[in-house]
Amino acid sequence: MSAVLDNPPAPPVQESPGLWSLAWRRMRQDTVGMVSLVVVVFFLAMMLASYTGLIAKDWSKERGVSYANPSFLAGAENLEAKAMAAKEGASKTPPVDLSDIDPLAPRYKEWDERAAKIAVTEVKRAETLAFGGDKWGRDVLQKAIKGSEVSIFVGLASALLAVTIGTFLGAMAGYWGGKVNDFLEWFYNIFTSIPYILLILAFAAVAQASGKFGKGILPIVLILSLTGWTGIYRLIRAEYIKHCNREYVKAAQAIGATNMSRMFHHILPNVSHVALVQLSQYTVGFIKAEVILSFLGFGVPVDMVSWGTMLAEAQNELVIGKWWQLVAAGASMAVLVTAFSLFTDSLRDALDPKLK
């Protein structure tokens, strides 16, 4: 008994939570941030489901008449459907009475009635579309879901590549300094001396004129990432300049850690929250940039669909009062961009509580 009292059990070792654990704990307390995260995850899941063919795999099929009304406008007049019915009837009806010379003349009335029933059936089928149809009778809602594949993927891939480029160059400039810093600063000033939107359009025009890349997802990703790395470069460079003189970096140097180990094994984890926040911000900006490029004709080819191509088609449809494709693409982009922006703000506050 005395031996037990003389040697009491050691208290359990309590490990302090790390940066990401504390950030997640603060993030869960932010209602706006969590709701935004749910919305972003929903869009990502929708994009993956569309890519794998679970949803919107038949988006290109004709579902009804041209410019079919949305289901909530089922009783509204559809001039295109009426024109189609009139065209069908006119093609089957002879201009004059040919019953004396044409043995099939008595059947013409029956064909007219059949054509009219087909037209009515098409109208009813089109009215079941939640967001109506486009010029070719395709479901606008499925088209918007399919368009999320290109827009969201381009935004994420471009942001990831731009952050990678900017982080690497910023680390090199901030850690090495000297001539390396001078050269990278000169290179950075070349890109920032040109307005960003003009720089993107110039790269897009050159890529399209060269014919080596043409139109597609890869050229857009390269264009956006090669022109968008400058912001993260400046932030990472400043962080590396600040961290290079910290005690933990000097301790790593004292125990023989290499320069690359100090740059990417010791310093980079301590500045990764900056890169992560910039990744979220870049994703928002690049989604909007892809829409602009596709709207101007520098984006995806005609056999693909994105929110940008839908908006480009919608500008002609507005003239004839067909607004639902504009609303479907615009609302999808607005909801995702707003949720991503709010999530980015919450993530920044969670990673750096001093901002609160």
C-alpha positions as CSV (number, residue, x, y, z in Angstrom):
1,M,0.0,0.0,0.0
2,S,2.8,2.4,0.9
3,A,4.6,1.5,-2.4
4,V,1.5,2.6,-4.3
5,L,1.4,5.9,-2.3
6,D,5.0,6.5,-2.9
7,N,4.8,6.0,-6.6
8,P,1.5,7.5,-7.7
9,P,0.5,7.0,-11.4
10,A,1.8,9.7,-13.7
11,P,-1.0,12.0,-15.0
12,P,-2.0,11.5,-18.6
13,V,-0.1,13.6,-21.1
14,Q,-2.3,16.2,-22.6
15,E,-1.5,17.2,-26.1
16,S,-2.3,20.7,-27.2
17,P,-4.5,20.8,-30.3
18,G,-2.8,21.8,-33.5
19,L,-3.5,24.7,-35.9
20,W,-6.0,22.8,-38.0
21,S,-7.9,21.3,-35.0
22,L,-8.3,24.8,-33.5
23,A,-9.3,26.2,-36.9
24,W,-12.0,23.5,-37.4
25,R,-13.2,24.1,-33.8
26,R,-13.6,27.9,-34.6
27,M,-15.1,27.1,-38.0
28,R,-17.9,25.0,-36.5
29,Q,-18.9,27.9,-34.3
30,D,-19.4,30.1,-37.4
31,T,-23.0,29.5,-38.7
32,V,-22.5,31.4,-41.9
33,G,-19.3,29.6,-42.6
34,M,-20.8,26.2,-42.1
35,V,-23.8,26.9,-44.2
36,S,-21.5,28.2,-47.0
37,L,-19.4,25.0,-46.7
38,V,-22.5,22.9,-47.1
39,V,-23.5,24.8,-50.2
40,V,-20.0,24.5,-51.7
41,V,-19.9,20.7,-50.9
42,F,-23.3,20.4,-52.6
43,F,-22.1,22.0,-55.8
44,L,-18.9,19.8,-55.8
45,A,-21.0,16.7,-55.3
46,M,-23.3,17.8,-58.1
47,M,-20.3,18.3,-60.4
48,L,-18.9,14.8,-59.6
49,A,-22.3,13.2,-60.0
50,S,-22.7,14.9,-63.4
51,Y,-19.2,13.9,-64.5
52,T,-19.9,10.2,-63.5
53,G,-23.2,10.2,-65.4
54,L,-25.4,9.8,-62.3
55,I,-27.3,13.0,-63.2
56,A,-27.8,15.1,-66.3
57,K,-26.3,12.4,-68.6
58,D,-29.1,13.1,-71.2
59,W,-28.8,16.9,-71.0
60,S,-28.2,17.1,-74.8
61,K,-31.4,15.2,-75.7
62,E,-34.4,17.1,-77.1
63,R,-37.0,17.1,-74.4
64,G,-39.7,19.3,-76.0
65,V,-40.3,22.1,-78.4
66,S,-38.0,25.0,-78.9
67,Y,-37.9,27.4,-76.0
68,A,-40.3,25.4,-74.0
69,N,-41.9,27.3,-71.1
70,P,-40.8,26.4,-67.5
71,S,-43.3,24.3,-65.5
72,F,-44.4,27.4,-63.5
73,L,-45.4,29.1,-66.8
74,A,-47.2,26.0,-68.1
75,G,-50.3,28.1,-69.0
76,A,-48.4,30.8,-70.8
77,E,-48.5,31.1,-74.6
78,N,-45.7,29.3,-76.5
79,L,-45.5,30.8,-79.9
80,E,-42.9,28.3,-81.0
81,A,-45.1,25.3,-80.3
82,K,-48.0,27.0,-82.2
83,A,-45.7,27.7,-85.1
84,M,-44.6,24.0,-85.1
85,A,-48.2,22.8,-85.1
86,A,-49.1,25.1,-87.9
87,K,-46.1,24.0,-89.9
88,E,-47.0,20.4,-89.4
89,G,-50.6,21.0,-90.4
90,A,-49.6,23.0,-93.4
91,S,-47.2,20.4,-94.6
92,K,-50.0,17.7,-94.6
93,T,-52.9,19.8,-95.9
94,P,-53.2,20.2,-99.7
95,P,-53.9,23.8,-100.9
96,V,-56.9,22.7,-103.0
97,D,-59.5,19.9,-102.9
98,L,-58.0,16.9,-104.7
99,S,-60.5,14.3,-103.8
100,D,-61.4,13.8,-107.4
101,I,-57.9,13.0,-108.6
102,D,-56.1,12.0,-105.4
103,P,-57.3,8.8,-103.7
104,L,-55.5,9.8,-100.4
105,A,-57.3,13.1,-100.1
106,P,-59.8,11.8,-97.5
107,R,-56.9,10.9,-95.3
108,Y,-55.5,14.4,-95.1
109,K,-57.9,15.5,-92.5
110,E,-56.9,12.6,-90.3
111,W,-53.2,13.4,-90.7
112,D,-53.9,17.0,-89.8
113,E,-55.6,15.9,-86.6
114,R,-52.8,13.5,-85.8
115,A,-50.2,16.3,-86.3
116,A,-52.1,18.6,-84.1
117,K,-52.3,15.9,-81.3
118,I,-48.5,15.4,-81.6
119,A,-47.9,19.1,-81.3
120,V,-50.1,19.3,-78.2
121,T,-48.3,16.3,-76.7
122,E,-45.0,18.0,-77.3
123,V,-46.2,21.1,-75.6
124,K,-47.4,19.2,-72.6
125,R,-44.2,17.3,-72.3
126,A,-42.2,20.5,-72.6
127,E,-44.2,22.1,-69.8
128,T,-42.9,19.5,-67.3
129,L,-39.4,21.0,-67.6
130,A,-38.7,22.8,-64.4
131,F,-36.7,25.6,-66.0
132,G,-38.0,25.2,-69.5
133,G,-36.1,24.4,-72.7
134,D,-33.5,26.1,-74.8
135,K,-33.4,26.8,-78.6
136,W,-33.1,23.0,-79.3
137,G,-35.6,21.9,-76.7
138,R,-33.0,20.7,-74.2
139,D,-33.7,20.8,-70.5
140,V,-32.2,24.1,-69.1
141,L,-31.9,22.7,-65.6
142,Q,-29.9,19.6,-66.7
143,K,-27.9,21.9,-69.0
144,A,-27.0,24.1,-66.0
145,I,-26.0,21.0,-64.0
146,K,-23.8,19.8,-66.8
147,G,-22.3,23.3,-67.2
148,S,-21.1,23.2,-63.6
149,E,-18.6,20.5,-64.6
150,V,-16.6,22.8,-66.7
151,S,-17.0,26.0,-64.7
152,I,-16.2,24.5,-61.3
153,F,-13.4,22.3,-62.6
154,V,-11.8,25.1,-64.4
155,G,-12.0,27.3,-61.3
156,L,-10.5,24.7,-59.0
157,A,-7.8,23.4,-61.3
158,S,-6.7,26.9,-62.3
159,A,-6.7,28.1,-58.7
160,L,-4.6,25.0,-57.6
161,L,-2.1,25.5,-60.4
162,A,-1.9,29.3,-59.8
163,V,-1.4,28.9,-56.0
164,T,1.3,26.2,-56.7
165,I,3.2,28.5,-59.0
166,G,2.8,31.6,-56.8
167,T,3.8,29.7,-53.7
168,F,6.9,28.2,-55.2
169,L,8.1,31.5,-56.7
170,G,7.3,33.4,-53.6
171,A,9.2,30.9,-51.5
172,M,12.2,31.2,-53.7
173,A,12.2,35.0,-53.7
174,G,11.5,35.3,-49.9
175,Y,14.0,32.7,-48.8
176,W,17.0,33.4,-51.1
177,G,16.6,37.1,-51.6
178,G,19.4,38.8,-53.5
179,K,19.5,38.3,-57.3
180,V,16.8,35.6,-57.2
181,N,14.5,38.1,-55.5
182,D,15.4,40.9,-57.9
183,F,14.7,38.7,-61.0
184,L,11.4,37.4,-59.7
185,E,10.3,40.9,-58.7
186,W,11.1,42.1,-62.2
187,F,9.1,39.1,-63.6
188,Y,6.3,39.9,-61.3
189,N,6.2,43.6,-62.3
190,I,5.9,42.6,-66.0
191,F,2.6,40.7,-65.3
192,T,1.2,43.3,-62.9
193,S,1.9,46.2,-65.2
194,I,-0.9,45.0,-67.6
195,P,-4.5,45.1,-66.5
196,Y,-5.6,41.7,-65.5
197,I,-8.6,41.3,-67.8
198,L,-6.5,42.5,-70.8
199,L,-3.8,40.1,-69.9
200,I,-6.2,37.2,-69.9
201,L,-7.7,38.2,-73.2
202,A,-4.3,38.6,-74.8
203,F,-3.2,35.1,-73.7
204,A,-6.5,33.7,-74.9
205,A,-6.2,35.3,-78.3
206,V,-2.6,34.1,-78.8
207,A,-3.5,30.6,-77.7
208,Q,-6.5,30.5,-80.1
209,A,-4.6,32.1,-83.0
210,S,-1.6,29.7,-82.6
211,G,-3.8,26.7,-83.2
212,K,-1.7,24.5,-80.9
213,F,-4.2,24.5,-78.1
214,G,-7.4,25.6,-79.7
215,K,-10.5,25.7,-77.5
216,G,-11.0,23.4,-74.5
217,I,-10.6,23.1,-70.8
218,L,-6.8,22.8,-70.8
219,P,-6.1,26.1,-72.5
220,I,-8.4,27.9,-70.1
221,V,-6.7,26.4,-67.1
222,L,-3.3,27.3,-68.4
223,I,-4.3,30.9,-69.3
224,L,-5.9,31.6,-65.9
225,S,-3.2,30.0,-63.8
226,L,-0.3,31.6,-65.8
227,T,-1.8,35.0,-65.4
228,G,-3.2,34.7,-61.9
229,W,-0.2,33.7,-59.7
230,T,0.9,37.2,-58.9
231,G,-1.3,37.8,-55.8
232,I,-0.3,34.7,-53.9
233,Y,3.4,35.3,-54.9
234,R,3.5,38.6,-53.0
235,L,1.9,37.1,-49.9
236,I,4.1,34.0,-49.7
237,R,7.2,36.1,-50.4
238,A,6.4,38.4,-47.5
239,E,5.7,35.4,-45.2
240,Y,9.0,33.7,-46.1
241,I,10.9,36.9,-45.5
242,K,9.3,37.1,-42.0
243,H,9.8,33.5,-41.1
244,C,13.4,33.1,-42.3
245,N,14.7,34.8,-39.2
246,R,12.5,32.9,-36.8
247,E,14.1,30.8,-34.1
248,Y,12.8,27.4,-35.4
249,V,14.3,28.0,-38.8
250,K,17.7,28.9,-37.3
251,A,17.4,25.8,-35.1
252,A,16.7,23.7,-38.2
253,Q,19.8,25.2,-39.8
254,A,21.9,24.4,-36.7
255,I,21.0,20.7,-36.8
256,G,22.0,20.5,-40.5
257,A,18.7,20.8,-42.3
258,T,19.2,21.6,-46.0
259,N,17.8,24.8,-47.6
260,M,15.0,22.8,-49.4
261,S,14.1,21.2,-46.1
262,R,13.9,24.5,-44.3
263,M,11.9,26.0,-47.2
264,F,9.3,23.4,-47.7
265,H,9.4,21.2,-44.6
266,H,9.7,23.8,-41.9
267,I,8.5,27.2,-43.2
268,L,5.8,26.1,-45.7
269,P,3.5,24.4,-43.1
270,N,3.5,27.6,-41.1
271,V,2.4,29.7,-44.1
272,S,0.1,27.1,-45.6
273,H,-3.0,28.8,-44.2
274,V,-2.3,31.8,-46.4
275,A,-2.1,29.6,-49.5
276,L,-5.3,27.8,-48.5
277,V,-7.3,31.1,-48.1
278,Q,-5.9,32.3,-51.5
279,L,-6.9,29.0,-53.1
280,S,-10.5,29.7,-52.1
281,Q,-10.4,33.3,-53.3
282,Y,-8.8,32.3,-56.6
283,T,-11.5,29.6,-57.2
284,V,-14.2,32.3,-57.0
285,G,-12.3,34.6,-59.3
286,F,-11.4,31.9,-61.9
287,I,-15.0,30.7,-62.1
288,K,-16.1,34.2,-63.0
289,A,-13.2,34.5,-65.4
290,E,-14.1,31.3,-67.2
291,V,-17.7,32.6,-67.6
292,I,-16.3,35.8,-69.2
293,L,-14.0,33.9,-71.5
294,S,-16.7,31.5,-72.7
295,F,-19.1,34.4,-73.0
296,L,-16.7,36.2,-75.3
297,G,-16.0,33.1,-77.4
298,F,-12.5,32.3,-76.0
299,G,-13.7,29.5,-73.7
300,V,-15.0,25.9,-74.3
301,P,-15.8,24.6,-77.8
302,V,-19.3,24.4,-79.1
303,D,-19.7,20.7,-78.3
304,M,-19.3,21.4,-74.6
305,V,-21.5,23.5,-72.2
306,S,-20.6,25.7,-69.3
307,W,-22.3,28.5,-67.5
308,G,-20.4,31.0,-69.8
309,T,-21.8,29.4,-73.0
310,M,-25.3,29.4,-71.5
311,L,-25.1,33.1,-70.8
312,A,-23.8,33.7,-74.3
313,E,-26.8,31.9,-75.7
314,A,-29.1,33.7,-73.3
315,Q,-28.2,37.2,-74.6
316,N,-30.0,36.3,-77.9
317,E,-32.9,34.7,-76.2
318,L,-33.7,37.8,-74.1
319,V,-34.6,39.6,-77.3
320,I,-37.6,37.3,-77.8
321,G,-38.5,37.2,-74.1
322,K,-36.9,33.8,-73.2
323,W,-35.1,34.5,-69.9
324,W,-35.0,31.2,-68.1
325,Q,-31.6,30.0,-69.4
326,L,-30.1,33.3,-68.2
327,V,-31.7,32.8,-64.7
328,A,-30.6,29.1,-64.5
329,A,-26.9,29.8,-65.3
330,G,-26.7,33.2,-63.5
331,A,-28.4,31.9,-60.4
332,S,-26.2,28.8,-60.2
333,M,-23.0,30.9,-60.6
334,A,-24.3,33.5,-58.1
335,V,-25.1,31.0,-55.4
336,L,-21.8,29.2,-55.7
337,V,-19.7,32.3,-55.9
338,T,-21.4,33.9,-52.9
339,A,-21.1,30.7,-50.8
340,F,-17.4,30.3,-51.7
341,S,-16.8,34.0,-50.8
342,L,-18.5,33.6,-47.4
343,F,-16.7,30.3,-46.8
344,T,-13.3,32.0,-47.6
345,D,-14.0,34.8,-45.1
346,S,-14.9,32.3,-42.4
347,L,-11.9,30.1,-43.2
348,R,-9.6,33.1,-43.0
349,D,-11.0,34.1,-39.6
350,A,-10.7,30.5,-38.3
351,L,-7.1,30.2,-39.4
352,D,-6.1,33.6,-38.0
353,P,-8.2,34.4,-34.9
354,K,-6.3,37.7,-34.5
355,L,-8.5,39.1,-37.4
356,K,-11.6,38.9,-35.2
